[in-house]
């Protein structure tokens, strides 16, 4: 999502009007969940995706109309039964897409998206609030703002202060949420901290994992104590952190949006990293190796005071079992597991569990 917002800023800065398509809600087996976004440019090219297939093609067609008349629109979709077959999609489900129009000459919008990107880069919470209007957008008349935790409003929005004050503690705190205030409808989107994969170990498996995590939208940090392995040439799309020792890690920005992948060059290093990572409330911890190696490490960690319950949260052996053998195949199995965990977390947050 960070890359998409970077593109929004770049296009608006260059004077190009854009259409931003957002899935407002979805149910059933829809191709993408609520919050998925796609930029549609005047020439019909896209940045991002809302699921592909003919659903996406239809959205692009409608976005061209929005480019022409400057009037945002709401589009319902129903991918069940014959409708799904007609759209050439296997998925079922239904939902709504908001196809919005953003004018480059509206300086306030550029300020909003620059502030939004800064919030993401600084790991700061924020809420993007947009009025769902279906009338023609006028320059400097679009109703959208970014709400920061301290109450700062960036952008232009006519609002009831009590309505804005309630958003950070309401449902919009955890997922995209529609609100009605004074007969006007808004969506509030939490700007989530970027989900980060911490790859401990910079060997051949890590190199392949990093390629895939970047492709599927994770920020990736590679950590190792060997500069000949942990370098930008081998990991061009990752952040590199060169360690002195796996036994005493530096302070890291690890939180509930962090995914820990432990694939070092030996079980002693794996055990040292695992012992430190178990102290954090992370989204995922996976460790490479056989069940025999896992059980040996677990017995050692239990003697050091770690509970069986804590150890049961670790995905070990790491990855979905697809009989992987090569580094590339192992990487596919690991990243597939990361995608699965991320999707399950998203569903739990959306349902308020």
N, C-alpha and C positions, 0 to 999 in steps of 0.2 A: 504493500500500500504506500510505503514511503516513496518508492520510485514513481508511482502514479501521481502523487502530489507534486513531486519535483517536476514532472512533465506539465502539470497544470500551470505551475509558476512560469516555466520556460515558455509555454505557448502564449499565455496572457502577456508576458513581458515583451514578446516579439510582435504583439498587436493582433494575435489571432483569436477570434471568438471560438469557443468550444461548446460542445454539448457533453454533459456528464450524466450518464445513465447509472442509476443506483437501484439495486433490488431492495425494496422497502420491507417486504416480508415474504416468506416462502413456507410452504408446508409440504409434507410428504417428501418424496425423493426428488426434489428439485435439483437442477444442475449446480447451482451455487446458492449459498445461504444469504440471509439478510445482511446488507452492508457491502456486498460485492459491487465493484464499480468498474466502469469502462468509459474512457474518453472517446468521443467520435469527432473527428476533425471535419472541416468543410468538404474535403475531397472524399470522405467516406472511409478513410483509413482509421484504425482504432489503436488505442493503447490500453492494455488491461483486457479483462474478459468477464462476462457474466455467465459463462458456461458453454459457449460455442453453439454449433448446430444452427438450425433454422430459427430458433428463438433469438439468438444473437443477430442473425441476419435480418430478422424482422425489426429488431430494435435499431439497427443501423439505418434501415429504410425510414423508420419513423423519425430518427434523429436528423436525417436530411431535411425532412419537413420542418422540424424545429429550427434548424439553421436558416431555412428560407423565411419563415414567418416570425421568428423570435418569440414564439409562444410555447412555454413548457407544457408537457402533457404527462398524463398518468396512463399506463398500459397494464391491464390485467393479463395474466397468462394462466392457462390451464393445461397441464401436460398429462392428463389422465386419459386412459382408454384410447379412443379414436383420435383425440387431440394430440396425444403424445406421438402416436404413429404418424399422424399427418405432418408433424413437425420434424419427423425423422429422428426422434430421440427415444432412447430406451427408458430414461428417467420418467417417473410420474411426478405429480405434485402440482401445486398452483401458487400464485402469488401476485405481486404488483411491482412494476418498475416505474420509477420516477425519472423522466427524461427532461433534464434541466438545461437551461441556456445561460451561459456566462459570457458577458461582453468584456472584451479586453479593455475598452475605454472606461470601464467602471473601476477606478483606482482602489475603491474600498475592497473589492474582491481580491485584488492582488495582495493587499495588506492582510486579509484574512488568511489566505493560503500560505503566505510567508510565515505568519505567526503560528499557523498549524504545524508546518514543517519544523519550525524551531522548537515547538513543544515536544514533538516526537524525538528530535535529536537530543533534547535535554532530559528525556525520560520524564516529562511533565504531563500531568493529567490536563485534559481540556475537553470541551464539548462543542461540537459544531452544530449550530442551530439554524435551520433553514425553514422559511415559510413555504408551505406547499401551495403555491399559487399557479393557476393555469391561464393567467392573462399575459399579454405580451410584455416582455422585459424591456424596461426603459433604462437608459444609461443613468447610473447613480441611483436607481430606484429599486434594485434587487434587495430583498429582505433576507440577509444572512449575516451571522456573526459568529465569532469564536468566544466562548466563555471560559475564562481561566479560573482556577480554584480560589483566587483572592477576590473574585467578583469583577475583575477587569473585563470589559466588553470591547472587542475589536471587530469593527465592521458596522453595518447598518441594520438595525432591527427595531421595529416598533413593538414594545413589549410591556407587560405588566410586571413590575419589579418582583412581586410575590411569586409570579410564575417562574421567573428566571432563578430566584433564590431557591426554589424547591427542586430544581432539576438535579443538582449534584447529589442529592440524597435519595432521589427517586429511582424508578426503573431505568432511566437513561444512564444511570451511573455504570451499569454493566453491559447494556446492549442498546442497539439502535431502537428508538422508541418513538411512537407518534403521540402527540399531545394536542389537545384542543383548548384554546384560551380565547375568550371573547369572540366566539364564532370563527376564529381563525385557526388553521391547522398547521402544526409545525412538526418537524422531525428533529430529534436530538441524538446526535451520534457521539459516543465517547471516543476520543482519540486515544487509542490504546498504545501502551508502550510496545515497542517492536519486540516480537518473539525472537529470542536469540538461542542459537545452538552453540554450546561450548564444546569444542572437539579437543579432548585431551589425548595427545598423540598426533604426530604429523607424518605417519607412515603412508603406505600405499592405499590402505583402506580409507584413511582420513582424507586423502587427496580426492578420492572418488566421491566420498560422502559430501565434501564441501562443494563440489560441482553441482550436486543435486539439491542440497539445501538452499543454495542461492537461487536455483531455478524455481523452487516451489515457495519462495517468499520468506525464508528465514534469514535473519542476519547471522553471520557465522564468525566465530572467534576460534582460532587454532592456537593451542598451547603446547609447547614442547621445550625441552632443554637443549635441543640440537639446532643450531642456526643453519646447518646444511640441509635440514629437513623443513624447519619452520621458517619459510621465507616467502616473499611476495611472488617470486617467479613460479614456485610450485602451487601457491594458493592465491591467484590473482584477484579473486573476488571476496577474500576473507580478511578479517583483521588478524594480525599476528601478535602473539604475546610470547616472548622468549623467557623461559623460566630459569631460575637458578637450580631449582630442585622440585620434584613433584611432591616431596614430603612436607614442604612448607610453602603453600601457594600465597601469592600476593592478594591484596584485597580486590575482589571482583564485584561487579554490579550484578549479582545474582539475585533473582527474585522469582515470583510465581509465574513469570513468563519466560523462564529459562529452561532449556532442554540440555541435559548433560549426557554427552556421549563419550564413554571411556574406552579408548582403543589404543593404549600405550604399547610400548614394545615388550612389556613383561608384567607378570602377575603381581610383583611387588609394587611396581608403580601404580598398577590398577587399584590395588588394595589401599594404597596411600591416598589416592584421589577419592576413591569411594568413601573412605572414612570421613574426609573433609566435606564432601558434597552432601552426605546424609544429614548434616547439620542445617541445611537450607531447605525452605519449603518450596521446592522447585516443581515444575510441571511434569518433568520426566527425568529419570536416571536410567541409562542403559549401559551395560558392561559386556564387552566381548569375552569370549572364552567358553570352554566346555562346562557342563554341569559339575564335573568333578572339581575343576578349578574354582568354580563358584562356591561349592560347598566347603572347600578348604578355607577360602577367604571368609566366608560367613562365620565359620566356627571361630576363627581368629577374632573377628569383629565382635562376636557375642562375648568372648572372654574380656574384651575391652569395654563392655557395657552397652553395646548396641542391641536393641530389642529385635526379636524375630519379626514383630509387626513392621518395624522400619525397613528391615531387609526384604520383606515381601513386596515392598513398593518398587523394588529394583527390577528392571527388565533384563534378566540374565538367564540364559544366553541372549544377547541383544538381537533384535530384528525379527521380522515375521519369517516363519519357517518355510522357505521356498527351495530348500536343498541347495543353497548358494555355496559356491566354491571359490570363484575368482574374486579379487578385490571389487571389481565392478558389480558383480552379483550380490556380494555381501552389502555393498553400499545401497543397492536397490532395496534390499530387505530391511536395512536400518531406517532409511528415509521413509519407506512405506509405513513403518511403525510410528515414526514421528508424525506423519500426516494423519494417521488414524487417531493418535492420542490428541493431537490438536483439534481435530474435528469433534471428537467426543467432548473435550473441554468446552468448545464453543456451544454445543447443544445444551450442556449442563447450565452454562451461564445464561443462555437465552431463556431456558425454562425456569430459571431462578433456583436451581438446585444447589 
